[in-house]
Amino acid sequence: MMAARRILPLAVPEIVSYPHISYAMSVLSLAPEGVDWVFSNYVQLCMLDHGSTVEMRYFIPNADLFHFPGLFGTQRISRDWILHYCPSFRDFVRYSIDKEFYVWTFVDEYYIPGTRSYRNQSLEHAIMIHGYDDDNREFHISGYMESQRYKQSTIPYDTVEQAFTEMQLPPIHFANNTHLLKRSPNAYEFKPDWIMEQLADYGGARPSDVRMEIFEERKECPYYWGIGVIDGLQEKLRQQLRGESFVDHRPFFILHEHKKTMNNRLAYMADKGHFEFSQEIRDGYKEIEAKAQTIFNLELKYLMTRDNRFLTQIIERLDGLKEAESRTIGQMMEQYDRDN
């Protein structure tokens, strides 16, 4: 018999820019080995130029497609299967949580209060359900709710049931998949050398997919790699000033998040005794994070005012960001090589 209430633990994820990263990270980061894996990765960036828009990415396999240390892979179940064979989505979720699976699924935000699309438009979006409460008839979830910020919340059973069952999707669509995550005791050793290899690729604006031919896909659009994403952003902003493209806030959020994570990584490395960079380098990356924060704030000001002066300021400040980061990465590589 299922318990009346069960809530699986979640960690606060280091990265919250993408659901497919934050959901897996909030589970695997519950263990020290999972935190070691997180801070050993998420160093390299790439940006896809789709013409009218751009897409910034961390260059790392996704947990919904590849095995991660700390997780028993990812079980994938189609929405049609759940609707056909399960008494209800609620029962499917409760059974899965009782088996210690986290339910990463997609719902139509039209039915979810607090979202931008509520009673406004249909929009499939991911949530992760990590608990249930029969007494209050609600699920405990993590997701991107008010202001599209990652947070934990509760949603009534009936609301989630309707948002899942009423979602209208074409037969082949990523949102037709529900993913089940489960913790595993798989060990992982923190890898400073691997961090520095990624950092060398990042600082040199070199592609990292060539490291493994199996991941090197044919590119249908231009790619920018590593610190070169800054050049790509500047070019797209110049196009935006000419009315040829539009860059939203997400690449700038990720750019800032990337610097914030680097500072947390450097502190983690020193705290755990893996390697300690000089105070000059630590201070340098704190300045880099502050520069990225200012650029993100300017982007938000542009989105509120549509004043092109802010775009011009962003282009100029991106030069300073790239110069400072290139200099600090060079110092990091020099100290790491010297001390090892």
Rosetta silent file (secondary structure, phi, psi, omega in degrees, C-alpha in Angstrom):
SEQUENCE: MMAARRILPLAVPEIVSYPHISYAMSVLSLAPEGVDWVFSNYVQLCMLDHGSTVEMRYFIPNADLFHFPGLFGTQRISRDWILHYCPSFRDFVRYSIDKEFYVWTFVDEYYIPGTRSYRNQSLEHAIMIHGYDDDNREFHISGYMESQRYKQSTIPYDTVEQAFTEMQLPPIHFANNTHLLKRSPNAYEFKPDWIMEQLADYGGARPSDVRMEIFEERKECPYYWGIGVIDGLQEKLRQQLRGESFVDHRPFFILHEHKKTMNNRLAYMADKGHFEFSQEIRDGYKEIEAKAQTIFNLELKYLMTRDNRFLTQIIERLDGLKEAESRTIGQMMEQYDRDN
SCORE:     score description
SCORE:     0.000 S_00000001
   1 L     0.000  134.755 -178.609    0.000    0.000    0.000 S_00000001
   2 L   -74.307  146.277  177.373    1.343    3.419   -0.937 S_00000001
   3 L   -68.920  159.339 -179.739    2.063    5.946    1.768 S_00000001
   4 L   -75.644  -19.408 -177.731   -0.182    8.993    2.042 S_00000001
   5 E  -152.902  132.549  174.951    2.772   11.320    1.582 S_00000001
   6 E  -151.586  129.237 -179.501    6.247   10.919    0.155 S_00000001
   7 E  -129.945  119.507  178.195    8.742   13.598   -0.896 S_00000001
   8 L   -81.826  146.876 -177.096   12.102   12.742   -2.430 S_00000001
   9 L   -71.582  154.372  174.576   15.023   15.071   -1.620 S_00000001
  10 L  -136.156  143.352  171.178   16.361   17.657   -4.055 S_00000001
  11 L   -95.998  158.250  174.079   19.580   19.666   -4.093 S_00000001
  12 L   -77.489  118.738 -175.974   19.766   23.251   -5.321 S_00000001
  13 L   -71.863  146.181  177.737   21.268   22.923   -8.833 S_00000001
  14 L   -67.344  -35.566 -176.455   24.342   24.947   -9.738 S_00000001
  15 L  -117.301  129.878 -176.181   22.909   25.704  -13.192 S_00000001
  16 L  -126.694   14.444 -176.500   19.294   26.780  -13.694 S_00000001
  17 L   -77.441  -24.264 -178.307   19.274   28.099  -17.263 S_00000001
  18 L  -134.858  134.879  177.656   17.854   24.901  -18.808 S_00000001
  19 H   -58.123  -40.675 -175.907   15.400   22.346  -17.360 S_00000001
  20 H   -66.353  -17.886  173.748   17.290   19.412  -18.904 S_00000001
  21 H   -91.396  -50.336 -172.104   20.362   20.481  -16.905 S_00000001
  22 H   -66.471  -36.763 -177.509   18.815   21.660  -13.644 S_00000001
  23 H   -65.978  -48.729  178.470   16.479   18.679  -13.135 S_00000001
  24 H   -64.856  -40.312 -177.493   19.205   16.053  -13.448 S_00000001
  25 H   -65.398  -34.502 -178.678   21.665   18.211  -11.499 S_00000001
  26 H   -69.651  -18.534  176.432   19.248   18.657   -8.581 S_00000001
  27 H   -92.383  -51.665 -175.404   19.199   14.868   -8.161 S_00000001
  28 H   -69.516  -22.406  179.886   22.820   13.886   -8.781 S_00000001
  29 L   -77.129    0.455  175.808   24.100   16.812   -6.636 S_00000001
  30 L   -68.981  -22.726 -178.980   22.604   15.152   -3.545 S_00000001
  31 L  -109.633  147.697  178.718   25.819   13.092   -3.285 S_00000001
  32 H   -56.426  -36.647  179.187   29.392   14.440   -2.988 S_00000001
  33 H   -65.439  -32.363  177.168   30.397   12.457   -6.074 S_00000001
  34 H   -68.111  -39.623  176.710   27.643   14.168   -8.017 S_00000001
  35 H   -65.352  -38.887  175.432   28.919   17.592   -7.003 S_00000001
  36 H   -57.358  -41.754 -178.772   32.408   16.479   -8.087 S_00000001
  37 H   -67.573  -42.683 -179.624   30.977   15.614  -11.508 S_00000001
  38 H   -58.711  -49.760 -175.822   29.136   18.930  -11.828 S_00000001
  39 H   -77.481   -9.770  172.998   32.210   21.019  -11.056 S_00000001
  40 H   -83.821   -9.610 -175.210   34.384   18.846  -13.326 S_00000001
  41 L  -129.531 -167.347  179.982   32.175   19.806  -16.272 S_00000001
  42 L    60.121   40.970  177.211   30.099   22.709  -17.639 S_00000001
  43 L  -101.324  -42.634 -175.614   33.226   24.641  -18.644 S_00000001
  44 L   -85.734  141.222  174.904   32.867   24.779  -22.420 S_00000001
  45 E  -119.274  153.235  168.144   30.192   26.858  -24.194 S_00000001
  46 E  -142.141  158.450 -179.297   28.983   26.905  -27.765 S_00000001
  47 E  -136.541  130.643  179.252   26.444   29.081  -29.573 S_00000001
  48 E   -97.223  132.266  178.066   24.349   28.222  -32.613 S_00000001
  49 E  -100.545  102.401 -178.468   23.494   30.980  -35.060 S_00000001
  50 L   -88.607    7.005 -179.419   20.028   30.179  -36.430 S_00000001
  51 L    97.391  -81.529 -179.412   19.873   33.404  -38.420 S_00000001
  52 L   -80.631  -19.971 -179.783   17.002   35.254  -36.782 S_00000001
  53 L  -139.253  169.876  174.409   17.871   33.859  -33.325 S_00000001
  54 E  -129.197  159.812  179.576   20.791   32.306  -31.427 S_00000001
  55 E  -134.899  114.641  177.715   21.022   29.411  -28.971 S_00000001
  56 E   -90.063  136.487 -178.531   23.692   29.295  -26.256 S_00000001
  57 E  -134.966  149.810  161.028   24.610   25.850  -24.903 S_00000001
  58 E   -82.204  135.673  179.576   26.874   24.214  -22.386 S_00000001
  59 L   -86.031   93.566 -178.194   28.817   21.565  -24.278 S_00000001
  60 L  -158.716  141.163  175.865   27.890   18.517  -22.233 S_00000001
  61 L   -59.213  153.262 -179.676   25.752   15.424  -22.946 S_00000001
  62 L   -92.975  142.935 -177.414   22.156   15.611  -21.696 S_00000001
  63 L   -66.700  -22.395  178.655   20.933   13.321  -18.913 S_00000001
  64 L   -76.718  -10.031 -177.697   17.811   12.421  -20.905 S_00000001
  65 L  -121.525  -25.177 -174.279   20.021   10.865  -23.601 S_00000001
  66 L  -129.916  157.833  178.798   23.267    9.779  -21.893 S_00000001
  67 L   -74.023  133.394  174.388   24.347    8.074  -18.684 S_00000001
  68 L  -113.018  140.224  170.046   25.458   10.374  -15.856 S_00000001
  69 L   -59.321  138.482 -179.055   27.460    9.266  -12.811 S_00000001
  70 L    93.494   -7.708  177.510   25.151    9.300   -9.809 S_00000001
  71 E  -130.279  145.552  174.745   22.063    8.355  -11.838 S_00000001
  72 E   -82.013   58.941 -177.212   20.823    5.002  -13.113 S_00000001
  73 E    61.264 -157.681  178.108   20.565    6.393  -16.621 S_00000001
  74 E  -138.640  115.960  174.049   17.172    7.775  -17.616 S_00000001
  75 E   -78.166  134.430 -177.796   14.107    5.648  -18.264 S_00000001
  76 E  -118.390  126.181 -178.539   11.982    7.175  -21.010 S_00000001
  77 E  -126.422  132.923 -177.953    8.258    6.447  -21.301 S_00000001
  78 E   -74.967  150.362  179.533    6.019    7.855  -24.005 S_00000001
  79 H   -61.547  -40.747  179.415    2.988    9.910  -23.077 S_00000001
  80 H   -59.492  -38.349 -179.901    0.717    7.660  -25.166 S_00000001
  81 H   -64.350  -44.705 -179.542    1.862    4.630  -23.175 S_00000001
  82 H   -62.576  -46.120 -178.296    1.056    6.321  -19.863 S_00000001
  83 H   -64.433  -32.301 -176.034   -2.375    7.485  -21.058 S_00000001
  84 H   -81.981  -41.618 -169.484   -3.227    4.036  -22.425 S_00000001
  85 H  -102.683  -15.983 -176.733   -1.966    1.716  -19.684 S_00000001
  86 L  -100.575  142.204  178.243   -2.140    3.735  -16.444 S_00000001
  87 L   -55.663  -37.490  177.956   -5.378    4.398  -14.523 S_00000001
  88 L  -162.330  161.795  175.624   -4.361    8.054  -14.303 S_00000001
  89 H   -65.675  -35.804  177.815   -1.262   10.193  -14.543 S_00000001
  90 H   -57.884  -45.781 -179.355   -1.587   10.819  -10.810 S_00000001
  91 H   -66.358  -38.633  177.579   -1.355    7.098  -10.072 S_00000001
  92 H   -59.353  -45.197 -178.332    1.621    6.734  -12.434 S_00000001
  93 H   -66.538  -46.100 -177.941    3.473    9.523  -10.598 S_00000001
  94 H   -61.821  -42.851  179.022    2.653    8.236   -7.118 S_00000001
  95 H   -63.619  -43.035 -178.674    3.775    4.706   -8.029 S_00000001
  96 H   -63.039  -44.518 -179.729    7.001    6.023   -9.598 S_00000001
  97 H   -65.157  -36.978  176.096    7.860    8.142   -6.549 S_00000001
  98 H   -62.415  -26.106  176.409    7.215    5.168   -4.254 S_00000001
  99 L   -91.733   11.714  176.441    9.854    3.357   -6.328 S_00000001
 100 L    67.812   31.507  172.449   12.190    6.346   -5.734 S_00000001
 101 L   -99.219  135.182  169.834   11.956    7.687   -9.283 S_00000001
 102 E   -86.145  133.129 -173.777   11.864   11.425   -9.947 S_00000001
 103 E  -102.770  106.372  178.624    9.298   12.154  -12.693 S_00000001
 104 E  -100.942  109.004 -171.753   10.570   14.628  -15.285 S_00000001
 105 E  -138.040 -178.226 -179.668    7.674   15.257  -17.636 S_00000001
 106 E  -121.961  141.809  178.234    5.967   17.844  -19.818 S_00000001
 107 E  -136.285  163.219  175.617    2.676   19.633  -19.229 S_00000001
 108 E   -87.401  114.413 -176.477    0.657   22.339  -20.966 S_00000001
 109 H   -66.240  -10.704  176.298    1.302   25.573  -19.047 S_00000001
 110 H   -56.115  -30.128 -176.158   -2.109   26.854  -20.140 S_00000001
 111 H   -98.376   -2.534 -173.107   -3.479   24.940  -17.138 S_00000001
 112 L  -101.144  108.966  178.888   -0.704   25.777  -14.641 S_00000001
 113 L   -59.489  144.555  178.076   -1.402   28.842  -12.434 S_00000001
 114 L    93.345  -14.783  178.292    1.516   31.208  -12.006 S_00000001
 115 L   -89.054  161.488 -179.085    3.059   30.553  -15.419 S_00000001
 116 L   -64.513  -28.276 -175.662    3.188   33.126  -18.185 S_00000001
 117 L   -91.727   -2.171 -174.542    0.950   30.960  -20.391 S_00000001
 118 L   -57.501  122.073 -179.487   -1.778   30.296  -17.798 S_00000001
 119 L    55.259   22.539 -177.083   -5.202   30.740  -19.466 S_00000001
 120 L  -120.775  -50.118  179.691   -3.371   32.592  -22.234 S_00000001
 121 L  -157.432  154.498  175.307   -1.813   30.115  -24.656 S_00000001
 122 L   -77.932  132.192  178.872   -0.876   26.455  -24.894 S_00000001
 123 L  -152.899  116.219  177.793    2.814   25.869  -24.267 S_00000001
 124 E   -75.259  132.728  179.834    4.446   22.547  -23.472 S_00000001
 125 E  -150.649  154.447 -174.165    7.070   22.886  -20.746 S_00000001
 126 E   -85.841  142.204  166.314    8.972   20.595  -18.418 S_00000001
 127 E  -131.868  159.964  172.420    8.389   20.102  -14.710 S_00000001
 128 E  -123.286  122.693 -178.064    9.941   17.557  -12.355 S_00000001
 129 E   -97.167  124.927 -176.604    7.712   15.941   -9.763 S_00000001
 130 E  -125.129    8.115  177.914    9.550   14.719   -6.677 S_00000001
 131 E  -168.987  161.645  176.075    6.788   14.199   -4.155 S_00000001
 132 E  -139.697  156.236 -179.394    3.099   13.696   -3.492 S_00000001
 133 E  -141.350  102.415 -176.864    0.732   14.466   -0.618 S_00000001
 134 L   -67.919  -33.247 -178.609   -2.589   12.618   -0.610 S_00000001
 135 L   -63.031  -42.891  179.417   -3.985   14.590    2.325 S_00000001
 136 L   -95.251   -2.215  179.865   -3.601   17.905    0.473 S_00000001
 137 L    50.669   57.274 -179.556   -3.993   16.268   -2.958 S_00000001
 138 E  -147.290  151.042  174.725   -0.930   17.993   -4.390 S_00000001
 139 E   -97.515  148.087  170.618    2.370   17.187   -6.042 S_00000001
 140 E   -96.433  125.710 -174.113    5.690   18.677   -5.023 S_00000001
 141 E  -132.058  162.277  163.368    7.490   19.905   -8.113 S_00000001
 142 E  -120.214  145.502 -177.321   10.472   21.893   -9.294 S_00000001
 143 E   179.675 -170.707 -177.344   10.108   24.039  -12.371 S_00000001
 144 E  -110.938   96.426 -171.728   10.095   27.465  -13.955 S_00000001
 145 L  -104.218 -114.763 -178.480    7.038   29.192  -12.632 S_00000001
 146 H   -58.157  133.926  178.902    6.629   32.887  -11.759 S_00000001
 147 H    60.474   16.674  178.124    9.052   35.091  -13.738 S_00000001
 148 H    58.696   28.599  178.575   10.370   31.906  -15.379 S_00000001
 149 L   -98.844  143.159  179.392   12.722   31.372  -12.445 S_00000001
 150 E   -66.093  130.805  179.138   13.615   27.914  -11.187 S_00000001
 151 E  -159.784  166.889  172.086   11.863   27.136   -7.904 S_00000001
 152 E  -100.833  145.876 -175.944   10.138   24.415   -5.940 S_00000001
 153 E  -156.970 -177.244  173.782    6.385   24.544   -5.525 S_00000001
 154 E  -126.795  146.518  178.864    3.222   22.461   -5.124 S_00000001
 155 E  -137.094  135.248  179.810    0.456   21.914   -7.686 S_00000001
 156 E   -57.593  147.784  178.172   -2.927   20.197   -7.105 S_00000001
 157 H   -51.366  -50.789 -174.146   -3.347   16.687   -8.448 S_00000001
 158 H   -63.242  -34.722  179.367   -6.247   17.655  -10.723 S_00000001
 159 H   -65.808  -46.152  179.552   -4.323   20.562  -12.235 S_00000001
 160 H   -65.792  -40.632  179.008   -1.339   18.404  -13.162 S_00000001
 161 H   -57.894  -46.754 -179.728   -3.642   15.655  -14.459 S_00000001
 162 H   -67.764  -41.662 -178.578   -5.394   18.090  -16.797 S_00000001
 163 H   -65.542  -28.406  177.994   -2.158   19.773  -17.898 S_00000001
 164 H   -83.094  -46.833 -173.103   -0.687   16.379  -18.812 S_00000001
 165 H   -76.671  -29.386 -176.346   -3.701   14.720  -20.448 S_00000001
 166 L   -88.820   -2.382 -179.188   -4.991   17.761  -22.390 S_00000001
 167 L   -65.232  130.454 -179.005   -1.639   18.617  -23.986 S_00000001
 168 L  -106.627  116.612 -176.216   -1.913   18.533  -27.789 S_00000001
 169 L  -136.216  151.997  170.984    1.303   17.484  -29.566 S_00000001
 170 L   -67.029  160.198 -175.382    2.326   16.028  -32.936 S_00000001
 171 L   -57.353  -39.865 -179.895    3.256   12.316  -32.835 S_00000001
 172 L  -106.034  103.421 -177.229    7.001   12.991  -33.002 S_00000001
 173 L  -158.839  138.870 -176.428    7.848   15.632  -30.408 S_00000001
 174 H   -59.844  -29.012 -177.048   10.332   15.761  -27.518 S_00000001
 175 H   -76.686   -2.648  174.692    7.554   16.672  -25.066 S_00000001
 176 H   -77.899   -5.281 -176.684    5.885   13.294  -25.646 S_00000001
 177 E  -102.509  134.698  168.906    8.551   11.734  -23.411 S_00000001
 178 E  -107.937  131.710 -177.153    8.439   11.377  -19.631 S_00000001
 179 E  -109.384  136.693  177.560   11.823   10.675  -18.029 S_00000001
 180 E  -110.907  120.531  179.534   12.337    8.798  -14.778 S_00000001
 181 E  -105.777  140.383  177.714   15.491    9.620  -12.814 S_00000001
 182 E  -141.450  136.335 -178.970   16.833    7.481   -9.987 S_00000001
 183 E   -68.332  148.045  174.853   19.896    7.965   -7.819 S_00000001
 184 L  -135.838  159.386 -179.691   22.739    5.478   -7.978 S_00000001
 185 L   -86.872   15.864 -178.128   25.929    5.041   -5.915 S_00000001
 186 L   -56.706  129.164 -176.970   28.173    5.263   -8.990 S_00000001
 187 L   -84.768  156.559  174.774   31.402    6.959   -7.961 S_00000001
 188 L  -147.118  135.470 -179.693   33.146    9.808   -9.784 S_00000001
 189 L   -99.727  130.202  178.668   36.570   11.295   -9.110 S_00000001
 190 L   -58.311  137.558 -170.434   37.046   15.050   -9.363 S_00000001
 191 L  -126.315   85.990  177.160   39.224   15.802  -12.415 S_00000001
 192 H   -59.541  -38.273  179.995   41.235   19.056  -12.345 S_00000001
 193 H   -61.855  -38.661  179.867   43.159   18.049  -15.490 S_00000001
 194 H   -68.343  -37.502  175.565   39.890   17.633  -17.412 S_00000001
 195 H   -58.525  -45.090 -177.082   38.712   21.033  -16.225 S_00000001
 196 H   -69.784  -32.714  174.681   41.889   22.617  -17.582 S_00000001
 197 H   -63.756  -44.835  177.236   41.543   20.791  -20.903 S_00000001
 198 H   -63.233  -39.663 -179.132   38.045   22.191  -21.289 S_00000001
 199 H   -66.087  -34.441  176.425   39.284   25.604  -20.234 S_00000001
 200 H   -64.794  -41.157  175.670   42.009   25.463  -22.894 S_00000001
 201 H   -63.118  -44.370 -178.593   39.330   24.762  -25.516 S_00000001
 202 H   -62.811  -51.504 -177.318   37.171   27.562  -24.128 S_00000001
 203 H   -64.356  -29.777  179.023   39.956   30.142  -23.983 S_00000001
 204 L   -90.591    2.987 -177.760   41.166   29.213  -27.457 S_00000001
 205 L    54.572   38.431 -177.748   37.635   29.297  -28.940 S_00000001
 206 L   -97.296  143.978  176.076   38.250   25.739  -30.150 S_00000001
 207 L   -68.041  139.761 -179.966   35.486   23.224  -30.919 S_00000001
 208 L  -102.155  -13.717 -178.022   35.249   20.408  -28.392 S_00000001
 209 H   -68.533  -18.596  179.577   33.017   18.024  -30.319 S_00000001
 210 H   -72.957   -9.068  177.046   36.043   16.857  -32.324 S_00000001
 211 H   -64.969  -32.833  178.184   37.326   15.145  -29.174 S_00000001
 212 L  -133.144  112.462 -176.710   34.840   12.336  -29.841 S_00000001
 213 H   -57.834  -27.616 -177.142   33.791   11.713  -33.419 S_00000001
 214 H   -66.593  -23.663  179.256   30.583   10.115  -32.209 S_00000001
 215 H   -95.867   -5.446 -175.390   29.395   13.506  -30.937 S_00000001
 216 L   -84.746   99.698 -177.527   30.485   15.502  -33.989 S_00000001
 217 L   -94.892  157.605  175.427   27.258   16.134  -35.865 S_00000001
 218 L   -68.151  129.489 -174.888   26.801   17.863  -39.180 S_00000001
 219 L   -96.933  124.649 -179.321   26.088   21.491  -38.445 S_00000001
 220 L   -88.494   -5.883 -179.109   23.268   23.144  -40.318 S_00000001
 221 L  -146.355  163.346  178.821   24.182   26.603  -39.014 S_00000001
 222 L   -62.381  141.845  175.997   27.310   28.476  -37.903 S_00000001
 223 E  -113.818  143.122  167.347   28.728   27.561  -34.482 S_00000001
 224 E  -114.943  141.217 -176.543   30.773   29.709  -32.125 S_00000001
 225 E  -121.692  146.910  173.110   32.878   27.946  -29.510 S_00000001
 226 L    57.183 -138.548 -177.989   34.278   28.928  -26.130 S_00000001
 227 L   -65.444  -14.368  175.931   35.131   32.563  -25.623 S_00000001
 228 H   -65.679  -14.751  176.659   34.265   33.039  -29.305 S_00000001
 229 H   -62.673  -26.248  178.167   30.581   33.088  -28.303 S_00000001
 230 H   -65.986  -42.884  175.259   31.241   36.692  -27.276 S_00000001
 231 H   -60.203  -41.915  179.537   32.230   37.535  -30.866 S_00000001
 232 H   -63.184  -41.925  178.071   29.097   35.781  -32.059 S_00000001
 233 H   -63.044  -41.474  179.209   26.875   37.736  -29.680 S_00000001
 234 H   -61.531  -42.339 -179.918   28.421   41.013  -30.805 S_00000001
 235 H   -64.517  -41.874 -179.464   27.783   40.179  -34.448 S_00000001
 236 H   -67.727  -33.707  177.748   24.165   39.221  -33.771 S_00000001
 237 H   -68.814  -36.156  175.242   23.620   42.443  -31.807 S_00000001
 238 H   -64.069  -39.297  175.419   24.967   44.461  -34.737 S_00000001
 239 H   -63.824  -38.341  179.307   22.490   42.622  -36.947 S_00000001
 240 H   -63.400  -39.468  177.401   19.767   43.430  -34.426 S_00000001
 241 H   -61.804  -27.708  177.975   20.625   47.117  -34.646 S_00000001
 242 L   -90.649    1.282  179.419   20.067   46.796  -38.407 S_00000001
 243 L    78.841   21.124 -175.196   16.756   45.012  -37.858 S_00000001
 244 L  -100.591  -14.834 -178.131   18.016   41.686  -39.220 S_00000001
 245 L  -155.568  179.081  176.278   17.843   39.500  -36.087 S_00000001
 246 L  -147.539  130.159  177.646   16.828   39.470  -32.423 S_00000001
 247 L  -112.683  119.647  179.564   18.757   38.207  -29.398 S_00000001
 248 L   -85.076 -169.432 -171.912   16.695   37.595  -26.260 S_00000001
 249 L   -76.372  -18.059 -169.272   17.933   37.554  -22.668 S_00000001
 250 H   -62.542  -45.415  177.946   18.867   33.867  -22.450 S_00000001
 251 H   -59.223  -33.931 -179.458   22.398   33.957  -23.934 S_00000001
 252 H   -73.923  -35.102  175.295   23.281   36.800  -21.577 S_00000001
 253 H   -62.951  -45.130 -178.997   21.840   34.920  -18.585 S_00000001
 254 H   -66.698  -37.977  178.395   23.934   31.859  -19.488 S_00000001
 255 H   -60.142  -43.377  177.440   27.030   33.989  -20.010 S_00000001
 256 H   -69.052  -42.540  179.679   26.647   35.356  -16.481 S_00000001
 257 H   -60.349  -37.776  179.275   25.761   31.948  -15.045 S_00000001
 258 H   -60.926  -42.920  179.846   28.904   30.504  -16.659 S_00000001
 259 H   -70.916  -39.481  177.369   31.111   33.040  -14.833 S_00000001
 260 H   -61.443  -43.564  178.606   29.247   32.522  -11.546 S_00000001
 261 H   -64.901  -37.802  177.755   29.744   28.762  -11.831 S_00000001
 262 H   -61.661  -43.371  177.711   33.446   29.252  -12.566 S_00000001
 263 H   -63.481  -40.920  176.395   33.854   31.268   -9.354 S_00000001
 264 H   -65.077  -35.119  178.051   31.990   28.583   -7.394 S_00000001
 265 H   -65.320  -45.531 -179.809   34.219   25.966   -9.045 S_00000001
 266 H   -62.272  -40.730  177.509   37.416   27.767   -8.043 S_00000001
 267 H   -65.597  -39.906  179.701   36.178   28.061   -4.447 S_00000001
 268 H   -64.502  -44.211  179.390   35.180   24.373   -4.443 S_00000001
 269 H   -60.122  -43.475 -179.966   38.571   23.280   -5.758 S_00000001
 270 H   -68.600  -42.980 -176.723   40.374   25.241   -3.039 S_00000001
 271 H   -64.198  -36.911 -177.785   37.987   24.133   -0.275 S_00000001
 272 L   -90.225    1.193  177.228   38.335   20.427   -1.160 S_00000001
 273 L    76.814   20.491  179.943   42.111   20.624   -1.562 S_00000001
 274 L   -79.527  -47.260  178.308   42.156   19.853   -5.300 S_00000001
 275 L  -171.545  142.014 -179.236   43.988   22.981   -6.441 S_00000001
 276 L  -122.796  115.916  177.333   44.143   26.578   -5.286 S_00000001
 277 L   -79.549  160.058 -176.994   44.551   29.391   -7.785 S_00000001
 278 L   -63.671  160.048  178.098   46.184   32.656   -6.781 S_00000001
 279 H   -63.319  -33.748  178.011   44.218   35.470   -5.188 S_00000001
 280 H   -60.686  -42.256  178.643   44.874   37.550   -8.305 S_00000001
 281 H   -68.259  -43.785  179.376   43.123   34.921  -10.424 S_00000001
 282 H   -60.009  -44.546  178.532   40.250   34.557   -7.949 S_00000001
 283 H   -65.715  -36.270  179.191   39.772   38.323   -7.896 S_00000001
 284 H   -61.547  -42.811 -179.409   40.041   38.412  -11.689 S_00000001
 285 H   -74.269  -27.381  173.368   37.180   35.967  -12.144 S_00000001
 286 H   -65.695  -38.324  176.432   35.035   37.804   -9.613 S_00000001
 287 H   -65.464  -39.038  178.718   35.510   40.919  -11.740 S_00000001
 288 H   -62.236  -43.055  177.985   34.586   38.901  -14.836 S_00000001
 289 H   -61.779  -41.018  179.274   31.362   37.736  -13.161 S_00000001
 290 H   -64.275  -39.214  177.589   30.526   41.339  -12.261 S_00000001
 291 H   -63.057  -42.634  179.499   31.087   42.428  -15.869 S_00000001
 292 H   -65.657  -36.140  177.011   28.760   39.652  -17.100 S_00000001
 293 H   -63.378  -42.698  178.763   26.124   40.704  -14.536 S_00000001
 294 H   -62.179  -41.986  179.369   26.271   44.299  -15.806 S_00000001
 295 H   -63.738  -42.214  178.155   25.844   43.112  -19.397 S_00000001
 296 H   -63.029  -40.831  178.633   22.839   40.990  -18.433 S_00000001
 297 H   -63.571  -38.033  177.361   21.296   43.968  -16.632 S_00000001
 298 H   -64.411  -37.349  177.020   21.769   46.110  -19.745 S_00000001
 299 H   -63.663  -41.383  177.693   19.974   43.475  -21.793 S_00000001
 300 H   -63.637  -38.817  177.170   17.046   43.572  -19.375 S_00000001
 301 H   -63.403  -39.692  178.067   16.970   47.369  -19.660 S_00000001
 302 H   -62.648  -44.875 -177.704   16.890   47.041  -23.438 S_00000001
 303 H   -63.015  -30.547  179.158   14.001   44.566  -23.303 S_00000001
 304 H   -79.989  -30.704 -173.026   12.020   46.984  -21.096 S_00000001
 305 H  -111.355  -23.377 -172.680   12.748   50.134  -23.143 S_00000001
 306 L    57.688   31.065  178.522   13.750   48.901  -26.655 S_00000001
 307 L   -90.374  116.234 -175.228   16.342   51.680  -26.569 S_00000001
 308 H   -65.515  -13.890  176.559   19.161   50.761  -28.965 S_00000001
 309 H   -60.389  -33.857 -179.990   21.665   52.667  -26.856 S_00000001
 310 H   -68.892  -36.055  176.273   21.697   49.701  -24.482 S_00000001
 311 H   -63.269  -41.700  178.239   22.576   47.324  -27.340 S_00000001
 312 H   -62.479  -40.761  178.261   25.507   49.560  -28.260 S_00000001
 313 H   -65.064  -38.586  178.985   26.669   49.562  -24.638 S_00000001
 314 H   -62.551  -45.952  179.793   26.433   45.761  -24.500 S_00000001
 315 H   -57.225  -44.625 -179.296   28.582   45.404  -27.629 S_00000001
 316 H   -66.014  -43.764 -177.556   31.224   47.680  -26.100 S_00000001
 317 H   -70.770  -26.841  175.536   31.183   45.962  -22.706 S_00000001
 318 H   -63.244  -32.155  174.529   31.487   42.519  -24.302 S_00000001
 319 H   -59.842  -46.323 -179.893   34.919   43.637  -25.556 S_00000001
 320 H   -65.214  -37.027  178.143   35.974   44.310  -21.970 S_00000001
 321 H   -63.740  -46.762 -178.377   34.551   40.991  -20.785 S_00000001
 322 H   -63.828  -42.239 -179.836   36.434   39.024  -23.432 S_00000001
 323 H   -62.187  -46.102 -178.772   39.696   40.843  -22.746 S_00000001
 324 H   -65.617  -41.479 -177.895   39.473   40.265  -18.982 S_00000001
 325 H   -70.720  -40.429  177.390   38.517   36.613  -19.309 S_00000001
 326 H   -59.005  -43.691 -179.083   41.227   35.863  -21.883 S_00000001
 327 H   -64.105  -45.112 -177.060   43.836   37.411  -19.592 S_00000001
 328 H   -69.244  -39.349  177.242   42.650   35.511  -16.506 S_00000001
 329 H   -62.469  -39.899  176.569   42.407   32.166  -18.320 S_00000001
 330 H   -59.450  -42.163  177.598   45.975   32.648  -19.525 S_00000001
 331 H   -64.551  -38.658  179.114   47.075   33.210  -15.918 S_00000001
 332 H   -64.083  -45.527 -179.404   45.187   30.080  -14.823 S_00000001
 333 H   -63.179  -41.396 -179.518   46.831   27.905  -17.463 S_00000001
 334 H   -63.759  -46.353 -179.496   50.264   29.281  -16.585 S_00000001
 335 H   -66.731  -41.395 -178.281   49.878   28.689  -12.835 S_00000001
 336 H   -63.575  -43.485  178.639   48.387   25.203  -13.280 S_00000001
 337 H   -64.666  -40.855 -177.589   51.206   24.110  -15.602 S_00000001
 338 H   -67.697  -43.629 -175.085   53.848   25.593  -13.287 S_00000001
 339 H   -79.688  -12.180  179.283   52.481   24.074  -10.072 S_00000001
 340 L  -108.970    0.000    0.000   51.939   20.639  -11.609 S_00000001
